Every structure is written in C-alpha cells, then in structure tokens.
Amino acid sequence: MPSVGTLISRVAARYLDARSQTMRGLARSALSQLRTPATAGTPRASISPASLPARATYAVWIAALPLFALTIFNLDLFLPRGAATVFRLLAGTVLLIEGVGLLPRRSPFRTTLIARLGASPANQATRIRQTARKHLVGAGLTLLGLVWFAAGSLDLLRGLLAL
C-alpha cells in the first residue's frame, strides 16, 4: 500500500503534467534555484511600459513638494514683478492640477502614489500593517490634495490679479 506522500506526489504529478521529470527532480531543481544567491552578474529586467507612468507620476509628485514649499515661503516676494507673476501662475497651475489629481479616490495618480508610498518593508509584511499603512497614506494624500488645491488656487488668483 502506497504512503500518503506517494499518493500526493502522484496527484501533483498528474496535475502538473510533469512527465519528463519526477517530483523529486522538480523539487531538487526548485531547491537549487532557491539556494543560488542572486548575483550582480544577472541581467536586469527591462523597464516595463507600465512602470514608466508610475515613475513619472512619482517624479512629478516629488517635484511638486519643493514647489509647494517655495509657494508657502512666498518666493515671489523676492523676485522682480514680471518673474513673480510668472512664478505665481506656474506654481498655482501645477499645484492646482496636482491637488485635483490627489482628491478623487479612484484617480490613477492617487492609486499609483498609494501603491508606491504605502509599500511596506519586507520585515513588516503583515496584511494588517500593509492595509493600515495604505489607508494612512491615502488619508495623507487627501489632506495634501486639499492643501495643494487651496494653495494653487490662491497663487493662481494672485498671479491673474497681477496681470
């Protein structure tokens, strides 16, 4: 009478349709792949087109952070009149657009940022912590979207009045 392990391996072999290798051979090859360390000589995966918009979204968001800081600290007060007007119009437009992009719950801009900023380190990969972190990041992005919308609207109006 075959053992339970033999029966399970036969069912798995039928399910996987592993005719060329035995289950032990499959297990050995899987173990050898796990044991070989990833070396620096392995070729890097090419950048997929789906990750390019995600990287661009994150880069634009990062670029808006110092722009927001310059707007809050009123950099336009130190610029000549024409440059101050251009700065107000440019900063107001950018912050207004990004603030509007952060407000809707299902916007691709917000979803990309939540996935990027809400990613947990490997040692904190529990499902509860990941979910809590994503909710916290989502709430922070909503608040930031409201603030950027308000600051962008104010700066845009100030720039339009200066024209």
Secondary structure, 3 states (H helix, E strand, C coil): CCCHHHHHHHHHHHHHCCCCCCHHHHHHHHHHHHHCCCCCCCCCCCCCCCHHHHHHHHHHHHHHHHHHHHHHCCHHHHCCHHHHHHHHHHHHHHHHHHHHHHCCCCCHHHHHHHHHHCCCCHHHCCHHHHHHHHHHHHHHHHHHHHHHHHHHHHHHHHHHHHC
